[in-house]
Amino acid sequence: MDEIRCIIKDMIVFRERMDMKRAVYPSVIISVFLFLSACSKLAPAIVVTSTPSVTPTLDLCSTSNLQNTVKPVNDLTRQFDDYAALASSTPQSQLVQVIPPLQAIRRAAEDQGVPVCLKQLKIDQLSYMDTFIQTMLAFESNANSDVLKGGVVQAQQYHNQYVIELARLLGMTVVVPPSITPGTPAPGKTNTPSAVTITNPGPNPINLHSSASLTSATLGTMTVGASAVAVGKSAAGDWVLIQVPGQSGKTVWIYATLIKFTSGDITSLPVATPSP
C-alpha cells in the first residue's frame, strides 16, 4: 500500500508540474507577441523608392535647333528640285522615267513628321510638289499649252513661297525674282547688232538657275515666247548667262539647248566667271 501511495503521490506532483508549464507557456507567447508588436511600432519598416530621372524635352523649334529641324525637310525639297530640273529638259516621250522618282520623293515628304513651327513650310512644299507632278502628268498626256503654262507658273509660285518661308524660319532675307513672261521688255540695246538676245521657243517654260548646274537653286522661269539679253556663257558652252528683265544687274543661268538665239550667237559671248 505504501508503494502504491508513493506512485500516486508522484503522479500528482507530475500533473501539478505539467499544469504549471501549461499556464506559463501562454504567458510567454503573449509576452513575445507584445514585445514584437511594440518593436514594430517603435521601428517601422523603411521602404526605399527610386525617383525616376527626368529627361528634358528638346525644343525642335528653338533658334538653336531650328536649322537641324529644317534640314530633313529641305533635303527632300532639294532632291525634288534636282528631278524637277531634269524633267523640265526631258522630252515628252521620256517623262515616264522621271515622274516616278518625283512621286516617291513627294510620298516621303508627306510621311515626314514636322513640329508645328514647320507646318506652313510643309504645306508650301507639298503644294509645290503636287502642282509640278500634275503638270508633268498633263504634259505626258498631251495637255494643251495653256494648261502647261498655268501649271508651271503655279508650281513656281509655291516654290517661291517655300523659299520665303524657309528664309523666315532661318532669319534670312531672300529676294525671289519674278518669272520672265512674254512681252516683258529686256533692258539694254536689244535692237543693236552687238547685243545677243535669246528666246524660249517652247513648248515649255524653262527654269532659271543660280549657277550653271541643274542641281543649283531654281530662281524663276522663262515662259514660252519670252526674250532676254545674253551676257555670258559657261566654259563648256552648255549654259548661258542672261539678264533678268526689269532688274538691273540681276543675272541668271539658263540651259543653252533649250533656248533660241534671236540675234548673235553663243560664240560671241564671253565666258562668265562664276560668282565666289
ZALUM-316435 format. One record per residue (C-alpha): residue number from 1; residue in one letter; z, x, y. Coordinates in steps of 0.05 Angstrom, whole numbers. Layout:
% ZALUM-316435
<site><pos>NUM</pos><code>a</code><pz>Z</pz><px>X</px><py>Y</py></site>
...
% end
This chain:
% ZALUM-316435
<site><pos>1</pos><code>m</code><pz>0</pz><px>0</px><py>0</py></site>
<site><pos>2</pos><code>d</code><pz>17</pz><px>55</px><py>48</py></site>
<site><pos>3</pos><code>e</code><pz>-51</pz><px>86</px><py>34</py></site>
<site><pos>4</pos><code>i</code><pz>-86</pz><px>21</px><py>49</py></site>
<site><pos>5</pos><code>r</code><pz>-47</pz><px>12</px><py>113</py></site>
<site><pos>6</pos><code>c</code><pz>-66</pz><px>82</px><py>135</py></site>
<site><pos>7</pos><code>i</code><pz>-140</pz><px>66</px><py>123</py></site>
<site><pos>8</pos><code>i</code><pz>-135</pz><px>1</px><py>162</py></site>
<site><pos>9</pos><code>k</code><pz>-99</pz><px>37</px><py>218</py></site>
<site><pos>10</pos><code>d</code><pz>-154</pz><px>89</px><py>221</py></site>
<site><pos>11</pos><code>m</code><pz>-207</pz><px>35</px><py>224</py></site>
<site><pos>12</pos><code>i</code><pz>-172</pz><px>0</px><py>282</py></site>
<site><pos>13</pos><code>v</code><pz>-168</pz><px>66</px><py>320</py></site>
<site><pos>14</pos><code>f</code><pz>-242</pz><px>80</px><py>308</py></site>
<site><pos>15</pos><code>r</code><pz>-261</pz><px>10</px><py>332</py></site>
<site><pos>16</pos><code>e</code><pz>-219</pz><px>18</px><py>396</py></site>
<site><pos>17</pos><code>r</code><pz>-254</pz><px>84</px><py>410</py></site>
<site><pos>18</pos><code>m</code><pz>-322</pz><px>51</px><py>399</py></site>
<site><pos>19</pos><code>d</code><pz>-303</pz><px>-6</px><py>446</py></site>
<site><pos>20</pos><code>m</code><pz>-283</pz><px>44</px><py>499</py></site>
<site><pos>21</pos><code>k</code><pz>-351</pz><px>80</px><py>493</py></site>
<site><pos>22</pos><code>r</code><pz>-388</pz><px>15</px><py>499</py></site>
<site><pos>23</pos><code>a</code><pz>-350</pz><px>0</px><py>563</py></site>
<site><pos>24</pos><code>v</code><pz>-364</pz><px>69</px><py>591</py></site>
<site><pos>25</pos><code>y</code><pz>-440</pz><px>72</px><py>577</py></site>
<site><pos>26</pos><code>p</code><pz>-459</pz><px>13</px><py>622</py></site>
<site><pos>27</pos><code>s</code><pz>-417</pz><px>43</px><py>677</py></site>
<site><pos>28</pos><code>v</code><pz>-451</pz><px>109</px><py>671</py></site>
<site><pos>29</pos><code>i</code><pz>-520</pz><px>76</px><py>670</py></site>
<site><pos>30</pos><code>i</code><pz>-503</pz><px>34</px><py>731</py></site>
<site><pos>31</pos><code>s</code><pz>-477</pz><px>96</px><py>768</py></site>
<site><pos>32</pos><code>v</code><pz>-540</pz><px>135</px><py>753</py></site>
<site><pos>33</pos><code>f</code><pz>-583</pz><px>77</px><py>776</py></site>
<site><pos>34</pos><code>l</code><pz>-544</pz><px>71</px><py>841</py></site>
<site><pos>35</pos><code>f</code><pz>-549</pz><px>145</px><py>852</py></site>
<site><pos>36</pos><code>l</code><pz>-624</pz><px>146</px><py>843</py></site>
<site><pos>37</pos><code>s</code><pz>-631</pz><px>85</px><py>888</py></site>
<site><pos>38</pos><code>a</code><pz>-591</pz><px>120</px><py>942</py></site>
<site><pos>39</pos><code>c</code><pz>-634</pz><px>182</px><py>935</py></site>
<site><pos>40</pos><code>s</code><pz>-698</pz><px>142</px><py>941</py></site>
<site><pos>41</pos><code>k</code><pz>-672</pz><px>112</px><py>1006</py></site>
<site><pos>42</pos><code>l</code><pz>-650</pz><px>179</px><py>1033</py></site>
<site><pos>43</pos><code>a</code><pz>-713</pz><px>217</px><py>1014</py></site>
<site><pos>44</pos><code>p</code><pz>-774</pz><px>171</px><py>1014</py></site>
<site><pos>45</pos><code>a</code><pz>-838</pz><px>196</px><py>983</py></site>
<site><pos>46</pos><code>i</code><pz>-884</pz><px>233</px><py>1031</py></site>
<site><pos>47</pos><code>v</code><pz>-958</pz><px>214</px><py>1027</py></site>
<site><pos>48</pos><code>v</code><pz>-1006</pz><px>265</px><py>1055</py></site>
<site><pos>49</pos><code>t</code><pz>-1072</pz><px>238</px><py>1081</py></site>
<site><pos>50</pos><code>s</code><pz>-1131</pz><px>278</px><py>1107</py></site>
<site><pos>51</pos><code>t</code><pz>-1164</pz><px>260</px><py>1173</py></site>
<site><pos>52</pos><code>p</code><pz>-1240</pz><px>257</px><py>1166</py></site>
<site><pos>53</pos><code>s</code><pz>-1277</pz><px>304</px><py>1212</py></site>
<site><pos>54</pos><code>v</code><pz>-1318</pz><px>270</px><py>1267</py></site>
<site><pos>55</pos><code>t</code><pz>-1388</pz><px>297</px><py>1277</py></site>
<site><pos>56</pos><code>p</code><pz>-1413</pz><px>287</px><py>1348</py></site>
<site><pos>57</pos><code>t</code><pz>-1476</pz><px>245</px><py>1354</py></site>
<site><pos>58</pos><code>l</code><pz>-1536</pz><px>283</px><py>1380</py></site>
<site><pos>59</pos><code>d</code><pz>-1565</pz><px>252</px><py>1443</py></site>
<site><pos>60</pos><code>l</code><pz>-1640</pz><px>257</px><py>1430</py></site>
<site><pos>61</pos><code>c</code><pz>-1656</pz><px>231</px><py>1500</py></site>
<site><pos>62</pos><code>s</code><pz>-1615</pz><px>283</px><py>1538</py></site>
<site><pos>63</pos><code>t</code><pz>-1651</pz><px>331</px><py>1583</py></site>
<site><pos>64</pos><code>s</code><pz>-1634</pz><px>390</px><py>1538</py></site>
<site><pos>65</pos><code>n</code><pz>-1661</pz><px>356</px><py>1475</py></site>
<site><pos>66</pos><code>l</code><pz>-1719</pz><px>315</px><py>1502</py></site>
<site><pos>67</pos><code>q</code><pz>-1771</pz><px>368</px><py>1494</py></site>
<site><pos>68</pos><code>n</code><pz>-1756</pz><px>375</px><py>1420</py></site>
<site><pos>69</pos><code>t</code><pz>-1753</pz><px>300</px><py>1413</py></site>
<site><pos>70</pos><code>v</code><pz>-1822</pz><px>291</px><py>1444</py></site>
<site><pos>71</pos><code>k</code><pz>-1855</pz><px>347</px><py>1404</py></site>
<site><pos>72</pos><code>p</code><pz>-1868</pz><px>309</px><py>1337</py></site>
<site><pos>73</pos><code>v</code><pz>-1898</pz><px>251</px><py>1376</py></site>
<site><pos>74</pos><code>n</code><pz>-1943</pz><px>296</px><py>1418</py></site>
<site><pos>75</pos><code>d</code><pz>-1963</pz><px>337</px><py>1357</py></site>
<site><pos>76</pos><code>l</code><pz>-1995</pz><px>275</px><py>1326</py></site>
<site><pos>77</pos><code>t</code><pz>-2029</pz><px>257</px><py>1392</py></site>
<site><pos>78</pos><code>r</code><pz>-2059</pz><px>327</px><py>1396</py></site>
<site><pos>79</pos><code>q</code><pz>-2084</pz><px>322</px><py>1324</py></site>
<site><pos>80</pos><code>f</code><pz>-2116</pz><px>255</px><py>1342</py></site>
<site><pos>81</pos><code>d</code><pz>-2147</pz><px>286</px><py>1405</py></site>
<site><pos>82</pos><code>d</code><pz>-2179</pz><px>340</px><py>1363</py></site>
<site><pos>83</pos><code>y</code><pz>-2212</pz><px>290</px><py>1316</py></site>
<site><pos>84</pos><code>a</code><pz>-2230</pz><px>244</px><py>1375</py></site>
<site><pos>85</pos><code>a</code><pz>-2266</pz><px>302</px><py>1408</py></site>
<site><pos>86</pos><code>l</code><pz>-2303</pz><px>315</px><py>1343</py></site>
<site><pos>87</pos><code>a</code><pz>-2320</pz><px>242</px><py>1336</py></site>
<site><pos>88</pos><code>s</code><pz>-2348</pz><px>239</px><py>1407</py></site>
<site><pos>89</pos><code>s</code><pz>-2401</pz><px>291</px><py>1388</py></site>
<site><pos>90</pos><code>t</code><pz>-2414</pz><px>266</px><py>1317</py></site>
<site><pos>91</pos><code>p</code><pz>-2479</pz><px>229</px><py>1301</py></site>
<site><pos>92</pos><code>q</code><pz>-2471</pz><px>156</px><py>1284</py></site>
<site><pos>93</pos><code>s</code><pz>-2491</pz><px>166</px><py>1212</py></site>
<site><pos>94</pos><code>q</code><pz>-2435</pz><px>217</px><py>1201</py></site>
<site><pos>95</pos><code>l</code><pz>-2378</pz><px>179</px><py>1234</py></site>
<site><pos>96</pos><code>v</code><pz>-2356</pz><px>154</px><py>1166</py></site>
<site><pos>97</pos><code>q</code><pz>-2328</pz><px>224</px><py>1153</py></site>
<site><pos>98</pos><code>v</code><pz>-2288</pz><px>227</px><py>1218</py></site>
<site><pos>99</pos><code>i</code><pz>-2258</pz><px>158</px><py>1223</py></site>
<site><pos>100</pos><code>p</code><pz>-2212</pz><px>162</px><py>1161</py></site>
<site><pos>101</pos><code>p</code><pz>-2173</pz><px>223</px><py>1189</py></site>
<site><pos>102</pos><code>l</code><pz>-2165</pz><px>186</px><py>1255</py></site>
<site><pos>103</pos><code>q</code><pz>-2137</pz><px>126</px><py>1217</py></site>
<site><pos>104</pos><code>a</code><pz>-2089</pz><px>170</px><py>1177</py></site>
<site><pos>105</pos><code>i</code><pz>-2061</pz><px>201</px><py>1240</py></site>
<site><pos>106</pos><code>r</code><pz>-2053</pz><px>133</px><py>1270</py></site>
<site><pos>107</pos><code>r</code><pz>-2013</pz><px>108</px><py>1210</py></site>
<site><pos>108</pos><code>a</code><pz>-1968</pz><px>170</px><py>1214</py></site>
<site><pos>109</pos><code>a</code><pz>-1956</pz><px>156</px><py>1287</py></site>
<site><pos>110</pos><code>e</code><pz>-1938</pz><px>83</px><py>1273</py></site>
<site><pos>111</pos><code>d</code><pz>-1889</pz><px>103</px><py>1218</py></site>
<site><pos>112</pos><code>q</code><pz>-1856</pz><px>156</px><py>1261</py></site>
<site><pos>113</pos><code>g</code><pz>-1788</pz><px>134</px><py>1287</py></site>
<site><pos>114</pos><code>v</code><pz>-1772</pz><px>148</px><py>1360</py></site>
<site><pos>115</pos><code>p</code><pz>-1710</pz><px>137</px><py>1404</py></site>
<site><pos>116</pos><code>v</code><pz>-1710</pz><px>84</px><py>1458</py></site>
<site><pos>117</pos><code>c</code><pz>-1729</pz><px>133</px><py>1512</py></site>
<site><pos>118</pos><code>l</code><pz>-1796</pz><px>146</px><py>1478</py></site>
<site><pos>119</pos><code>k</code><pz>-1813</pz><px>72</px><py>1468</py></site>
<site><pos>120</pos><code>q</code><pz>-1865</pz><px>69</px><py>1524</py></site>
<site><pos>121</pos><code>l</code><pz>-1895</pz><px>135</px><py>1503</py></site>
<site><pos>122</pos><code>k</code><pz>-1906</pz><px>109</px><py>1433</py></site>
<site><pos>123</pos><code>i</code><pz>-1937</pz><px>44</px><py>1460</py></site>
<site><pos>124</pos><code>d</code><pz>-1987</pz><px>84</px><py>1501</py></site>
<site><pos>125</pos><code>q</code><pz>-2001</pz><px>130</px><py>1442</py></site>
<site><pos>126</pos><code>l</code><pz>-2016</pz><px>74</px><py>1393</py></site>
<site><pos>127</pos><code>s</code><pz>-2057</pz><px>35</px><py>1445</py></site>
<site><pos>128</pos><code>y</code><pz>-2100</pz><px>97</px><py>1456</py></site>
<site><pos>129</pos><code>m</code><pz>-2109</pz><px>109</px><py>1382</py></site>
<site><pos>130</pos><code>d</code><pz>-2124</pz><px>37</px><py>1365</py></site>
<site><pos>131</pos><code>t</code><pz>-2175</pz><px>29</px><py>1421</py></site>
<site><pos>132</pos><code>f</code><pz>-2212</pz><px>94</px><py>1404</py></site>
<site><pos>133</pos><code>i</code><pz>-2215</pz><px>78</px><py>1329</py></site>
<site><pos>134</pos><code>q</code><pz>-2240</pz><px>7</px><py>1343</py></site>
<site><pos>135</pos><code>t</code><pz>-2293</pz><px>36</px><py>1389</py></site>
<site><pos>136</pos><code>m</code><pz>-2316</pz><px>85</px><py>1336</py></site>
<site><pos>137</pos><code>l</code><pz>-2320</pz><px>30</px><py>1284</py></site>
<site><pos>138</pos><code>a</code><pz>-2361</pz><px>-12</px><py>1333</py></site>
<site><pos>139</pos><code>f</code><pz>-2408</pz><px>46</px><py>1345</py></site>
<site><pos>140</pos><code>e</code><pz>-2415</pz><px>56</px><py>1270</py></site>
<site><pos>141</pos><code>s</code><pz>-2433</pz><px>-18</px><py>1264</py></site>
<site><pos>142</pos><code>n</code><pz>-2487</pz><px>-12</px><py>1318</py></site>
<site><pos>143</pos><code>a</code><pz>-2449</pz><px>-49</px><py>1372</py></site>
<site><pos>144</pos><code>n</code><pz>-2485</pz><px>-56</px><py>1439</py></site>
<site><pos>145</pos><code>s</code><pz>-2476</pz><px>-2</px><py>1492</py></site>
<site><pos>146</pos><code>d</code><pz>-2433</pz><px>-46</px><py>1538</py></site>
<site><pos>147</pos><code>v</code><pz>-2381</pz><px>-54</px><py>1483</py></site>
<site><pos>148</pos><code>l</code><pz>-2380</pz><px>21</px><py>1470</py></site>
<site><pos>149</pos><code>k</code><pz>-2374</pz><px>39</px><py>1544</py></site>
<site><pos>150</pos><code>g</code><pz>-2317</pz><px>-10</px><py>1554</py></site>
<site><pos>151</pos><code>g</code><pz>-2281</pz><px>15</px><py>1492</py></site>
<site><pos>152</pos><code>v</code><pz>-2286</pz><px>88</px><py>1511</py></site>
<site><pos>153</pos><code>v</code><pz>-2263</pz><px>74</px><py>1583</py></site>
<site><pos>154</pos><code>q</code><pz>-2204</pz><px>33</px><py>1558</py></site>
<site><pos>155</pos><code>a</code><pz>-2184</pz><px>87</px><py>1508</py></site>
<site><pos>156</pos><code>q</code><pz>-2186</pz><px>139</px><py>1563</py></site>
<site><pos>157</pos><code>q</code><pz>-2142</pz><px>96</px><py>1607</py></site>
<site><pos>158</pos><code>y</code><pz>-2090</pz><px>90</px><py>1552</py></site>
<site><pos>159</pos><code>h</code><pz>-2094</pz><px>166</px><py>1541</py></site>
<site><pos>160</pos><code>n</code><pz>-2083</pz><px>177</px><py>1615</py></site>
<site><pos>161</pos><code>q</code><pz>-2022</pz><px>131</px><py>1614</py></site>
<site><pos>162</pos><code>y</code><pz>-1995</pz><px>171</px><py>1555</py></site>
<site><pos>163</pos><code>v</code><pz>-2004</pz><px>237</px><py>1592</py></site>
<site><pos>164</pos><code>i</code><pz>-1970</pz><px>209</px><py>1654</py></site>
<site><pos>165</pos><code>e</code><pz>-1911</pz><px>181</px><py>1614</py></site>
<site><pos>166</pos><code>l</code><pz>-1904</pz><px>247</px><py>1576</py></site>
<site><pos>167</pos><code>a</code><pz>-1902</pz><px>285</px><py>1642</py></site>
<site><pos>168</pos><code>r</code><pz>-1850</pz><px>237</px><py>1670</py></site>
<site><pos>169</pos><code>l</code><pz>-1805</pz><px>248</px><py>1609</py></site>
<site><pos>170</pos><code>l</code><pz>-1810</pz><px>323</px><py>1615</py></site>
<site><pos>171</pos><code>g</code><pz>-1801</pz><px>323</px><py>1691</py></site>
<site><pos>172</pos><code>m</code><pz>-1872</pz><px>348</px><py>1704</py></site>
<site><pos>173</pos><code>t</code><pz>-1926</pz><px>326</px><py>1753</py></site>
<site><pos>174</pos><code>v</code><pz>-1996</pz><px>313</px><py>1726</py></site>
<site><pos>175</pos><code>v</code><pz>-2059</pz><px>292</px><py>1762</py></site>
<site><pos>176</pos><code>v</code><pz>-2108</pz><px>256</px><py>1717</py></site>
<site><pos>177</pos><code>p</code><pz>-2178</pz><px>258</px><py>1746</py></site>
<site><pos>178</pos><code>p</code><pz>-2217</pz><px>193</px><py>1745</py></site>
<site><pos>179</pos><code>s</code><pz>-2274</pz><px>184</px><py>1696</py></site>
<site><pos>180</pos><code>i</code><pz>-2343</pz><px>200</px><py>1722</py></site>
<site><pos>181</pos><code>t</code><pz>-2384</pz><px>137</px><py>1728</py></site>
<site><pos>182</pos><code>p</code><pz>-2458</pz><px>127</px><py>1742</py></site>
<site><pos>183</pos><code>g</code><pz>-2475</pz><px>125</px><py>1816</py></site>
<site><pos>184</pos><code>t</code><pz>-2417</pz><px>170</px><py>1837</py></site>
<site><pos>185</pos><code>p</code><pz>-2445</pz><px>219</px><py>1887</py></site>
<site><pos>186</pos><code>a</code><pz>-2435</pz><px>292</px><py>1868</py></site>
<site><pos>187</pos><code>p</code><pz>-2415</pz><px>340</px><py>1923</py></site>
<site><pos>188</pos><code>g</code><pz>-2459</pz><px>398</px><py>1941</py></site>
<site><pos>189</pos><code>k</code><pz>-2532</pz><px>406</px><py>1953</py></site>
<site><pos>190</pos><code>t</code><pz>-2557</pz><px>366</px><py>1895</py></site>
<site><pos>191</pos><code>n</code><pz>-2626</pz><px>358</px><py>1925</py></site>
<site><pos>192</pos><code>t</code><pz>-2640</pz><px>432</px><py>1934</py></site>
<site><pos>193</pos><code>p</code><pz>-2675</pz><px>475</px><py>1883</py></site>
<site><pos>194</pos><code>s</code><pz>-2616</pz><px>523</px><py>1880</py></site>
<site><pos>195</pos><code>a</code><pz>-2568</pz><px>471</px><py>1853</py></site>
<site><pos>196</pos><code>v</code><pz>-2562</pz><px>459</px><py>1778</py></site>
<site><pos>197</pos><code>t</code><pz>-2548</pz><px>387</px><py>1761</py></site>
<site><pos>198</pos><code>i</code><pz>-2535</pz><px>354</px><py>1695</py></site>
<site><pos>199</pos><code>t</code><pz>-2531</pz><px>283</px><py>1670</py></site>
<site><pos>200</pos><code>n</code><pz>-2506</pz><px>245</px><py>1609</py></site>
<site><pos>201</pos><code>p</code><pz>-2568</pz><px>218</px><py>1574</py></site>
<site><pos>202</pos><code>g</code><pz>-2527</pz><px>175</px><py>1527</py></site>
<site><pos>203</pos><code>p</code><pz>-2517</pz><px>139</px><py>1482</py></site>
<site><pos>204</pos><code>n</code><pz>-2442</pz><px>151</px><py>1490</py></site>
<site><pos>205</pos><code>p</code><pz>-2393</pz><px>175</px><py>1544</py></site>
<site><pos>206</pos><code>i</code><pz>-2377</pz><px>250</px><py>1539</py></site>
<site><pos>207</pos><code>n</code><pz>-2306</pz><px>278</px><py>1542</py></site>
<site><pos>208</pos><code>l</code><pz>-2289</pz><px>326</px><py>1597</py></site>
<site><pos>209</pos><code>h</code><pz>-2243</pz><px>383</px><py>1576</py></site>
<site><pos>210</pos><code>s</code><pz>-2194</pz><px>430</px><py>1610</py></site>
<site><pos>211</pos><code>s</code><pz>-2226</pz><px>491</px><py>1576</py></site>
<site><pos>212</pos><code>a</code><pz>-2287</pz><px>508</px><py>1535</py></site>
<site><pos>213</pos><code>s</code><pz>-2258</pz><px>483</px><py>1469</py></site>
<site><pos>214</pos><code>l</code><pz>-2259</pz><px>417</px><py>1431</py></site>
<site><pos>215</pos><code>t</code><pz>-2184</pz><px>425</px><py>1419</py></site>
<site><pos>216</pos><code>s</code><pz>-2168</pz><px>431</px><py>1493</py></site>
<site><pos>217</pos><code>a</code><pz>-2139</pz><px>373</px><py>1533</py></site>
<site><pos>218</pos><code>t</code><pz>-2187</pz><px>316</px><py>1550</py></site>
<site><pos>219</pos><code>l</code><pz>-2184</pz><px>303</px><py>1625</py></site>
<site><pos>220</pos><code>g</code><pz>-2234</pz><px>247</px><py>1633</py></site>
<site><pos>221</pos><code>t</code><pz>-2303</pz><px>222</px><py>1611</py></site>
<site><pos>222</pos><code>m</code><pz>-2373</pz><px>223</px><py>1638</py></site>
<site><pos>223</pos><code>t</code><pz>-2405</pz><px>156</px><py>1625</py></site>
<site><pos>224</pos><code>v</code><pz>-2478</pz><px>146</px><py>1607</py></site>
<site><pos>225</pos><code>g</code><pz>-2524</pz><px>159</px><py>1666</py></site>
<site><pos>226</pos><code>a</code><pz>-2473</pz><px>196</px><py>1709</py></site>
<site><pos>227</pos><code>s</code><pz>-2491</pz><px>262</px><py>1742</py></site>
<site><pos>228</pos><code>a</code><pz>-2453</pz><px>324</px><py>1765</py></site>
<site><pos>229</pos><code>v</code><pz>-2465</pz><px>394</px><py>1792</py></site>
<site><pos>230</pos><code>a</code><pz>-2461</pz><px>451</px><py>1742</py></site>
<site><pos>231</pos><code>v</code><pz>-2427</pz><px>514</px><py>1768</py></site>
<site><pos>232</pos><code>g</code><pz>-2419</pz><px>558</px><py>1707</py></site>
<site><pos>233</pos><code>k</code><pz>-2423</pz><px>566</px><py>1632</py></site>
<site><pos>234</pos><code>s</code><pz>-2383</pz><px>596</px><py>1575</py></site>
<site><pos>235</pos><code>a</code><pz>-2400</pz><px>665</px><py>1548</py></site>
<site><pos>236</pos><code>a</code><pz>-2433</pz><px>634</px><py>1487</py></site>
<site><pos>237</pos><code>g</code><pz>-2471</pz><px>584</px><py>1529</py></site>
<site><pos>238</pos><code>d</code><pz>-2445</pz><px>524</px><py>1489</py></site>
<site><pos>239</pos><code>w</code><pz>-2403</pz><px>496</px><py>1546</py></site>
<site><pos>240</pos><code>v</code><pz>-2420</pz><px>481</px><py>1618</py></site>
<site><pos>241</pos><code>l</code><pz>-2370</pz><px>480</px><py>1676</py></site>
<site><pos>242</pos><code>i</code><pz>-2383</pz><px>422</px><py>1725</py></site>
<site><pos>243</pos><code>q</code><pz>-2353</pz><px>398</px><py>1790</py></site>
<site><pos>244</pos><code>v</code><pz>-2315</pz><px>332</px><py>1789</py></site>
<site><pos>245</pos><code>p</code><pz>-2349</pz><px>286</px><py>1839</py></site>
<site><pos>246</pos><code>g</code><pz>-2305</pz><px>268</px><py>1898</py></site>
<site><pos>247</pos><code>q</code><pz>-2254</pz><px>323</px><py>1882</py></site>
<site><pos>248</pos><code>s</code><pz>-2269</pz><px>387</px><py>1920</py></site>
<site><pos>249</pos><code>g</code><pz>-2255</pz><px>449</px><py>1879</py></site>
<site><pos>250</pos><code>k</code><pz>-2238</pz><px>409</px><py>1816</py></site>
<site><pos>251</pos><code>t</code><pz>-2278</pz><px>431</px><py>1754</py></site>
<site><pos>252</pos><code>v</code><pz>-2280</pz><px>410</px><py>1681</py></site>
<site><pos>253</pos><code>w</code><pz>-2317</pz><px>433</px><py>1619</py></site>
<site><pos>254</pos><code>i</code><pz>-2370</pz><px>392</px><py>1582</py></site>
<site><pos>255</pos><code>y</code><pz>-2404</pz><px>406</px><py>1516</py></site>
<site><pos>256</pos><code>a</code><pz>-2474</pz><px>432</px><py>1530</py></site>
<site><pos>257</pos><code>t</code><pz>-2511</pz><px>400</px><py>1472</py></site>
<site><pos>258</pos><code>l</code><pz>-2491</pz><px>330</px><py>1497</py></site>
<site><pos>259</pos><code>i</code><pz>-2519</pz><px>336</px><py>1567</py></site>
<site><pos>260</pos><code>k</code><pz>-2588</pz><px>340</px><py>1600</py></site>
<site><pos>261</pos><code>f</code><pz>-2606</pz><px>385</px><py>1658</py></site>
<site><pos>262</pos><code>t</code><pz>-2640</pz><px>347</px><py>1714</py></site>
<site><pos>263</pos><code>s</code><pz>-2650</pz><px>408</px><py>1758</py></site>
<site><pos>264</pos><code>g</code><pz>-2646</pz><px>480</px><py>1740</py></site>
<site><pos>265</pos><code>d</code><pz>-2624</pz><px>502</px><py>1670</py></site>
<site><pos>266</pos><code>i</code><pz>-2567</pz><px>537</px><py>1635</py></site>
<site><pos>267</pos><code>t</code><pz>-2598</pz><px>606</px><py>1642</py></site>
<site><pos>268</pos><code>s</code><pz>-2589</pz><px>603</px><py>1717</py></site>
<site><pos>269</pos><code>l</code><pz>-2514</pz><px>591</px><py>1711</py></site>
<site><pos>270</pos><code>p</code><pz>-2464</pz><px>648</px><py>1715</py></site>
<site><pos>271</pos><code>v</code><pz>-2413</pz><px>659</px><py>1661</py></site>
<site><pos>272</pos><code>a</code><pz>-2348</pz><px>627</px><py>1684</py></site>
<site><pos>273</pos><code>t</code><pz>-2285</pz><px>667</px><py>1677</py></site>
<site><pos>274</pos><code>p</code><pz>-2230</pz><px>626</px><py>1641</py></site>
<site><pos>275</pos><code>s</code><pz>-2170</pz><px>610</px><py>1684</py></site>
<site><pos>276</pos><code>p</code><pz>-2108</pz><px>651</px><py>1667</py></site>
% end
